[in-house]
């Protein structure tokens, strides 16, 4: 059987295609993670703003409910920075699970 030889240009094109596909896949996954609500907060008083940016975390608010995608900080820090911006919270959830009342009380203690 004859040996199939590929040109260097074919190797380069294959490598570039693989890099492109990997980059698009990573970008799509990151973009989806950033837009999927991970944090949810019920504010004690409705927000006047539909969109808040608190220490790099983008919050989308509708009335007294605000949601945000996953951020790089610990949930306690995310909660505390939100409280400093909007005031007391009635509830705060991380990944669909509400934090314990003691954690919420500690977070609310950070209110300005």
Buried (B, 14 or more C-beta within 10 A) or exposed (E): EEEEEEEEEEEEEEEEEEEEEEEEEEEEEEEEEEEEBBBBBBBBEEBEEEEBEBEEBBBBBEEBBBBBBBBEBEBBBBBBBBBBBBBBBEBBBBEEEEBEEEBBEBBBEBBE
